[in-house]
Each structure stands twice: as C-alpha cells, then as structure tokens.
Amino acid sequence: MNDPISIKKSTILVVDDTPHNLTLMSSLLKDDYQVKVANNGEKALTIAGSQPTPDLILLDIMMPGMDGYEVCERLKQNPGTADIPVIFITANAEVDDETRGLELGAVDYITKPISPPIVLARIKNHLALQQASTKLRSYSHALEQKVLEVEASHEVIRRKNDEVTRLYDAVITEQKRSIELSLQPGTMVGVEREERPTTPWLRSLRLRHPWLQINLLTAFVAAAVVGLFQGTIDRLLILTMFLPVLAGQSGNTGSQALAITLRGITLGELKSGKEIALVRKEALLGLLNGALVGLVAAICMFVVASLQHLPSAIMLSFVVFLAMIGSCIISGIAGAVVPLVLKRMGADPVTASSIFLTTATDVASMGMLLTLAAILVK
C-alpha cells in the first residue's frame, strides 16, 4: 500500500509558537523525514505554498495572531495546498474543537503530551494514505481518459460493434473498481462512503465521530501496554529508542498485508476457501521480513548499547531481533485477518480495519519488545 523509500523522503512541516515544542518534534522526526518548522501562522502559509510543498503538516492550534484553525482554513482554500494532510496538535482537545478542526479539513488530532511511537505511527499511516489516494486518483483519471477516447470513436464503435462494446464494458468495469478503491483512503479513517462535500455538518459528525471514539479507545490500549512496563523502561531507557522502530516496521508489515487483503476483497479476487492460504502467506512474509530487518535492528542495538557501555548489549540485541520477528509475524497475520473477520461480521472492512490494525501492530511491537526485555535482560 505504501512505499517506505518515498515516505522516508517525505517532508513534514511542524508549526508551533513554542521553541521547545519545535525542537522536540524536529528531534523526533529528523531521522525519518525532512523537517521544516514555522513559529507562526503566516510563516507556515509561506512555507506550505512554496515548492516543493510539504507532504504533511503538524499544526498547533493555540498560537498568537493567526491560530491553527485559521491557518488550516486558508490552507484548504488554496488549491496548491488544499490536499496537504493537516494533523492538529493540542494540549486540550474538546469534542467541539475536534469537530471544528475536522470540518476545516484536518485529518487527525494528537493531544499533548505526545507519545513518540503513536505520533510516528499516525504520521506514517497518513502519509501512506495520502500516497495511495494520489495513485488512485491518477489511475481513475487514466480510466476516464480511456472512456472519453472510446466515446470519441463513435464511428469505430458502429463498424466494430461487438469488439468495441466488449472493450467499453471492460473499461467501465475497471473504472468502477477504481472508484471503489479510491474510496478506501477516506473510509479507512472513518469517513463513510455516503458522505460528500455537501453533506450537512451534523450528519458528518454522526458519521465520523463514533470512529474517532473507537480510535481513541484503541490508542489508550496501546498506551496502556507501555504503561505496564514503566519499570522496565526506567531500568532500560535505551528501549525507548527502538519502540518507534518496531512500531514502524510492524505497522508497515500490517499495512502491506491489509492493502493486499482489501484489494482482493474489493476486486473479488479473494475467493472463498482461500483465506487460510492468504493468512499463512502473510505470516511467512512477516517471519522472513522480520528476520531480515530484525538482524539489522539488532546490530544497531548492539552498537548503541556498546557505546553506552551497557553490560547487556548482546542480550538487548537478541531481544530486538526476536521482538522484530514476532511483531512482524503478528502484524502480517492481523493485516489479513482483521478485514476478513470484519467482513464476516457484516461490517465494512475498509472503514474499520485501519483502526484495529494500528492497535494490533502497536500492541504487538511494543508489548513484544518490553516483555522480552523484562524477562531476558536482568
């Protein structure tokens, strides 16, 4: 579903009037993304409107002069910046505030104090969704052009009626599939299929808000896992460096499996009886990919731990290796199983899968690393 290399090159604009917050977010993101900063709304609009435009904006709400809401509104009014995903960061997110921000075009809210693994996972998911949406729009446009070409060839259709009719039907079928797929990025974050730009705000609120509450609950679940191992984290502070690494890798593994499964369901390619084979395949890919990236991560852990003169450097490396393998296996299985289970329960797998998958990957990666460290590293 996403391309790790292109996401790595993504540019993120951080907007906050507090220098400490800008430094904190820049430090958190600089290893994975190109980071730009702005300490006020006017500067943010200038940077966002310059080329190349940012791929995502983290926007503080409470700022002197032009607040985050006004910045977001002006971004969405400008055709050159309207498609940039905006995530609000606020210390006090009330329901009315979230509703206002989402109505203005924001895609998500993150509350302070921030949790680095959750922030990185949210950013990665929204960048992946933005990339998928761009690709699908391009694909849909190409199909529309084909339809126009067929309609312009009316004389050819009359001469070769049977042949052209079959071609036309095939194009229409592909266009319908493209439209179905193009709805997935929105529905994966709780935007229902029937919602349109002209939908009244109160109905939009009723359609969207329940998914935000579910997403909040699942985020608390992931945070609770970290809280259970506070003692281990206090004892082995080095683990905090590798929590976002495991969350990112397992999240990407789950997203890949989810994309393949949803594509198979949407296009009718996943036939009944083939589900177990798909789950086995994704588990095997999780094992192999987890082992390969786990080896690299383990070496990095050994180097960092050795530089810090930790006597348990070898065991910490082994813990990272095992945790990477286990979390990638679980994430691959979850990416295939979650949409299949939701479909069997009668729910729309596109709408709800992403929320539950994010929780599964966060819990699996963080829980696996912290559990193994608590048991094996004394």
KAKA-V303483 format. One record per pair of residues at least 24 apart in sequence whose ideal C-beta (glycine too) atoms are under 7 Angstrom apart, sorted by the first residue. I is the first residue (numbers start at 1). J is the second residue. D is the distance in Angstrom with one decimal. If there is no record, write none. Layout:
BEGIN
i=I j=J d=D
i=I j=J d=D
END
This chain:
BEGIN
i=1 j=128 d=5.9
i=1 j=132 d=5.7
i=1 j=255 d=5.1
i=1 j=256 d=6.1
i=1 j=258 d=6.9
i=1 j=259 d=3.2
i=2 j=128 d=3.4
i=2 j=131 d=5.6
i=2 j=132 d=6.9
i=2 j=255 d=6.3
i=3 j=131 d=6.7
i=4 j=252 d=6.1
i=6 j=131 d=6.7
i=7 j=124 d=6.5
i=7 j=127 d=5.1
i=7 j=128 d=6.7
i=8 j=32 d=6.4
i=9 j=34 d=6.9
i=10 j=55 d=4.1
i=10 j=56 d=6.8
i=10 j=127 d=5.4
i=11 j=36 d=6.3
i=11 j=52 d=6.8
i=11 j=54 d=4.8
i=11 j=55 d=5.3
i=12 j=54 d=6.2
i=12 j=55 d=6.8
i=12 j=56 d=5.1
i=12 j=58 d=6.4
i=12 j=123 d=6.9
i=13 j=38 d=6.5
i=13 j=44 d=6.6
i=13 j=47 d=5.8
i=13 j=48 d=6.1
i=13 j=54 d=4.0
i=13 j=57 d=4.7
i=14 j=58 d=4.8
i=15 j=44 d=4.3
i=15 j=57 d=6.6
i=15 j=58 d=6.8
i=15 j=59 d=4.8
i=15 j=60 d=5.9
i=15 j=71 d=6.8
i=16 j=60 d=4.1
i=17 j=60 d=6.6
i=17 j=63 d=4.5
i=17 j=64 d=6.2
i=25 j=58 d=6.4
i=28 j=116 d=5.4
i=28 j=119 d=6.7
i=40 j=65 d=6.0
i=40 j=66 d=6.9
i=41 j=65 d=6.2
i=41 j=66 d=3.0
i=41 j=70 d=6.4
i=41 j=71 d=4.3
i=42 j=66 d=6.3
i=44 j=71 d=5.5
i=45 j=71 d=6.5
i=45 j=74 d=6.0
i=48 j=75 d=6.1
i=48 j=81 d=4.9
i=48 j=84 d=6.5
i=49 j=78 d=6.6
i=49 j=80 d=6.0
i=49 j=81 d=6.0
i=53 j=80 d=6.7
i=53 j=81 d=6.2
i=53 j=84 d=6.2
i=54 j=84 d=6.0
i=55 j=127 d=6.1
i=55 j=130 d=6.8
i=56 j=84 d=6.8
i=56 j=85 d=5.0
i=56 j=87 d=6.9
i=56 j=123 d=6.3
i=56 j=126 d=6.1
i=56 j=127 d=5.9
i=57 j=84 d=5.7
i=57 j=86 d=4.9
i=58 j=87 d=5.4
i=58 j=89 d=5.6
i=59 j=86 d=5.5
i=59 j=87 d=6.9
i=59 j=88 d=5.6
i=59 j=89 d=6.7
i=60 j=89 d=5.4
i=61 j=88 d=5.6
i=61 j=90 d=4.5
i=69 j=100 d=6.3
i=69 j=101 d=6.7
i=69 j=104 d=6.1
i=72 j=101 d=6.8
i=72 j=104 d=4.6
i=72 j=105 d=6.1
i=72 j=106 d=5.8
i=73 j=104 d=5.1
i=76 j=104 d=6.4
i=76 j=105 d=4.0
i=85 j=126 d=5.0
i=85 j=130 d=5.4
i=87 j=122 d=6.8
i=87 j=126 d=6.7
i=98 j=212 d=6.9
i=99 j=205 d=5.7
i=102 j=208 d=6.6
i=103 j=201 d=5.7
i=107 j=189 d=6.6
i=115 j=223 d=6.1
i=116 j=244 d=5.7
i=117 j=243 d=4.8
i=117 j=244 d=4.8
i=117 j=247 d=4.6
i=117 j=362 d=6.7
i=117 j=366 d=6.5
i=118 j=219 d=6.2
i=118 j=222 d=6.5
i=120 j=244 d=4.5
i=120 j=247 d=6.6
i=120 j=248 d=6.0
i=121 j=247 d=5.3
i=121 j=248 d=7.0
i=121 j=251 d=5.4
i=121 j=358 d=6.3
i=121 j=362 d=6.2
i=124 j=248 d=6.0
i=124 j=251 d=6.1
i=125 j=354 d=6.9
i=125 j=358 d=6.5
i=128 j=255 d=6.1
i=129 j=185 d=4.4
i=129 j=188 d=6.5
i=129 j=189 d=6.9
i=132 j=185 d=5.5
i=133 j=185 d=4.3
i=136 j=178 d=6.6
i=136 j=181 d=5.4
i=136 j=182 d=4.3
i=137 j=182 d=6.6
i=139 j=178 d=5.3
i=140 j=178 d=4.5
i=140 j=179 d=6.6
i=140 j=182 d=5.6
i=143 j=171 d=6.4
i=143 j=174 d=5.6
i=143 j=175 d=4.4
i=143 j=178 d=5.4
i=146 j=171 d=5.0
i=147 j=171 d=5.7
i=147 j=175 d=6.6
i=177 j=266 d=7.0
i=177 j=267 d=5.8
i=180 j=266 d=5.3
i=181 j=266 d=6.0
i=184 j=262 d=6.4
i=184 j=350 d=5.0
i=187 j=348 d=6.8
i=187 j=350 d=4.5
i=187 j=351 d=4.5
i=188 j=350 d=6.0
i=188 j=353 d=6.7
i=188 j=354 d=4.0
i=189 j=354 d=6.5
i=190 j=351 d=6.8
i=192 j=351 d=6.8
i=211 j=355 d=6.6
i=214 j=355 d=5.8
i=215 j=355 d=5.1
i=218 j=355 d=5.9
i=218 j=356 d=6.8
i=218 j=358 d=6.9
i=218 j=359 d=3.8
i=221 j=359 d=5.6
i=221 j=363 d=6.4
i=222 j=359 d=5.8
i=222 j=362 d=3.8
i=222 j=363 d=5.6
i=222 j=366 d=6.8
i=225 j=363 d=5.2
i=225 j=366 d=5.3
i=225 j=367 d=4.8
i=226 j=366 d=5.7
i=229 j=370 d=3.8
i=229 j=374 d=6.2
i=232 j=370 d=5.5
i=232 j=373 d=5.6
i=232 j=374 d=4.5
i=236 j=373 d=5.8
i=236 j=377 d=6.2
i=238 j=304 d=6.5
i=238 j=305 d=6.1
i=238 j=308 d=6.5
i=238 j=310 d=6.8
i=238 j=316 d=6.9
i=239 j=369 d=6.4
i=239 j=370 d=6.8
i=239 j=373 d=5.8
i=241 j=304 d=6.8
i=242 j=297 d=6.9
i=242 j=301 d=6.3
i=242 j=320 d=5.9
i=242 j=369 d=6.6
i=243 j=366 d=5.7
i=243 j=369 d=6.6
i=245 j=297 d=6.0
i=246 j=323 d=5.9
i=246 j=324 d=6.1
i=246 j=327 d=5.6
i=246 j=365 d=3.8
i=246 j=366 d=7.0
i=246 j=369 d=5.5
i=247 j=361 d=6.8
i=247 j=362 d=5.7
i=247 j=365 d=4.8
i=247 j=366 d=6.5
i=249 j=293 d=5.6
i=249 j=324 d=6.4
i=249 j=328 d=6.5
i=250 j=327 d=4.0
i=250 j=328 d=5.6
i=250 j=331 d=4.1
i=250 j=361 d=4.5
i=250 j=364 d=5.9
i=250 j=365 d=4.1
i=251 j=331 d=6.9
i=251 j=358 d=6.8
i=251 j=361 d=4.5
i=253 j=286 d=5.6
i=253 j=289 d=6.2
i=253 j=328 d=4.7
i=253 j=331 d=4.4
i=253 j=332 d=5.3
i=254 j=331 d=3.7
i=254 j=332 d=6.7
i=254 j=334 d=5.4
i=254 j=335 d=4.0
i=254 j=357 d=5.0
i=254 j=360 d=6.8
i=254 j=361 d=4.6
i=255 j=335 d=6.7
i=256 j=335 d=6.8
i=257 j=282 d=4.3
i=257 j=332 d=4.8
i=257 j=335 d=2.7
i=257 j=336 d=4.9
i=258 j=335 d=4.1
i=258 j=339 d=6.5
i=258 j=353 d=5.8
i=258 j=357 d=5.6
i=261 j=335 d=6.5
i=261 j=336 d=5.0
i=261 j=339 d=5.0
i=261 j=340 d=6.7
i=262 j=339 d=5.7
i=262 j=349 d=6.4
i=262 j=350 d=6.0
i=262 j=353 d=6.9
i=265 j=339 d=6.4
i=265 j=343 d=6.4
i=265 j=349 d=6.3
i=275 j=340 d=5.4
i=278 j=336 d=5.3
i=279 j=333 d=5.9
i=279 j=336 d=4.8
i=279 j=337 d=6.0
i=282 j=332 d=3.9
i=282 j=333 d=6.1
i=282 j=335 d=6.2
i=282 j=336 d=4.5
i=283 j=329 d=5.6
i=283 j=332 d=5.6
i=283 j=333 d=5.1
i=285 j=332 d=5.7
i=286 j=328 d=4.2
i=286 j=329 d=4.0
i=286 j=331 d=6.2
i=286 j=332 d=3.1
i=286 j=333 d=6.9
i=287 j=325 d=6.3
i=287 j=329 d=5.3
i=289 j=328 d=5.6
i=290 j=324 d=5.0
i=290 j=325 d=3.9
i=290 j=328 d=3.1
i=290 j=329 d=6.1
i=291 j=325 d=5.5
i=293 j=324 d=6.0
i=294 j=320 d=6.8
i=294 j=321 d=4.5
i=294 j=324 d=3.2
i=294 j=325 d=5.2
i=295 j=321 d=6.5
i=297 j=324 d=5.5
i=312 j=377 d=4.9
i=315 j=376 d=5.7
i=315 j=377 d=5.2
i=316 j=377 d=6.0
i=319 j=369 d=6.8
i=319 j=372 d=4.5
i=319 j=373 d=5.1
i=319 j=376 d=5.6
i=319 j=377 d=6.3
i=320 j=369 d=7.0
i=322 j=372 d=5.7
i=323 j=368 d=4.3
i=323 j=369 d=4.0
i=323 j=372 d=5.5
i=326 j=368 d=4.7
i=327 j=364 d=4.6
i=327 j=365 d=4.0
i=327 j=368 d=4.8
i=330 j=360 d=7.0
i=330 j=364 d=4.1
i=331 j=360 d=6.9
i=331 j=361 d=4.6
i=331 j=364 d=5.9
i=334 j=360 d=4.1
i=334 j=361 d=6.8
END
